[in-house]
Amino acid sequence: VFQHMFKADCHFINGTEKVRYVQRYIYNRQMWAMFDSDVGHYVGFTPYGESWARNWNSNPVIMERQRTAVDWYCRYNYELGAPFSVERR
């Protein structure tokens, strides 16, 4: 069985003060490409992933959307989920 998976994670340190956005592309349990907001660009781990990373990194629209994902994806969802997760501790 072949499985393709996309995973986006937000890592919060001290609330929304330091936020890290990580996006992973996985095929058959092997990560072939990744975007990390701390690095600021896509990284490929296989020949297939390297070609896609070059393609995505050269597109300014894609890169602007990924670099701003910390705000529109992570911080936005933190405000929605904080009453249910952070404040229940």
C-alpha positions as CSV (number, residue, x, y, z in Angstrom):
1,V,0.0,0.0,0.0
2,F,1.4,3.3,-1.0
3,Q,0.6,6.3,1.1
4,H,1.2,10.0,0.4
5,M,0.9,12.3,3.4
6,F,1.0,16.0,4.0
7,K,1.5,17.3,7.6
8,A,1.6,20.9,8.9
9,D,2.6,21.5,12.5
10,C,2.8,24.6,14.6
11,H,5.2,24.6,17.6
12,F,4.5,27.3,20.2
13,I,7.1,28.4,22.7
14,N,5.8,30.7,25.4
15,G,2.4,31.3,23.9
16,T,2.6,33.0,20.6
17,E,5.9,34.8,21.4
18,K,8.0,32.3,19.4
19,V,6.2,30.2,16.8
20,R,7.6,27.7,14.4
21,Y,5.7,26.4,11.3
22,V,6.8,23.1,9.8
23,Q,5.2,21.5,6.7
24,R,6.2,17.9,5.8
25,Y,5.6,15.8,2.6
26,I,5.8,12.1,3.2
27,Y,5.5,9.1,0.8
28,N,5.7,5.6,2.1
29,R,7.0,6.7,5.5
30,Q,9.9,8.7,3.9
31,M,9.9,12.4,4.1
32,W,10.8,13.8,0.7
33,A,10.4,17.5,1.2
34,M,9.9,20.0,4.1
35,F,9.3,23.7,4.8
36,D,10.5,25.1,8.1
37,S,9.7,28.7,9.0
38,D,13.0,29.0,10.9
39,V,14.9,28.0,7.8
40,G,12.7,30.1,5.5
41,H,12.6,27.8,2.4
42,Y,11.8,24.3,1.2
43,V,14.4,21.5,1.6
44,G,14.3,18.3,-0.4
45,F,15.5,15.0,1.0
46,T,15.2,12.8,-2.1
47,P,16.0,13.6,-5.8
48,Y,12.2,14.0,-6.3
49,G,11.9,16.3,-3.3
50,E,14.9,18.4,-4.4
51,S,13.3,19.1,-7.7
52,W,10.0,20.1,-6.1
53,A,11.9,22.2,-3.5
54,R,13.7,24.1,-6.3
55,N,10.4,24.7,-8.0
56,W,8.6,25.9,-4.9
57,N,11.6,28.1,-3.7
58,S,11.7,29.8,-7.1
59,N,8.0,30.8,-7.0
60,P,7.6,34.1,-5.0
61,V,3.9,33.6,-4.5
62,I,4.3,30.2,-2.8
63,M,7.2,31.5,-0.7
64,E,5.4,34.5,0.5
65,R,2.4,32.4,1.6
66,Q,4.7,29.9,3.4
67,R,6.7,32.6,5.2
68,T,3.5,34.3,6.5
69,A,1.9,31.0,7.6
70,V,3.1,31.6,11.1
71,D,0.6,34.5,11.3
72,W,-2.4,33.3,9.3
73,Y,-2.2,29.6,10.2
74,C,-0.5,29.2,13.6
75,R,-1.3,32.3,15.5
76,Y,-4.9,32.3,14.2
77,N,-5.5,28.7,15.3
78,Y,-3.8,29.3,18.6
79,E,-6.3,31.9,19.5
80,L,-9.2,29.5,18.5
81,G,-7.8,26.5,20.4
82,A,-6.2,28.1,23.5
83,P,-9.4,28.2,25.6
84,F,-9.7,24.4,25.1
85,S,-6.1,23.3,25.4
86,V,-3.9,25.9,27.3
87,E,-6.5,27.2,29.8
88,R,-7.7,23.7,30.8
89,R,-4.3,22.7,32.4
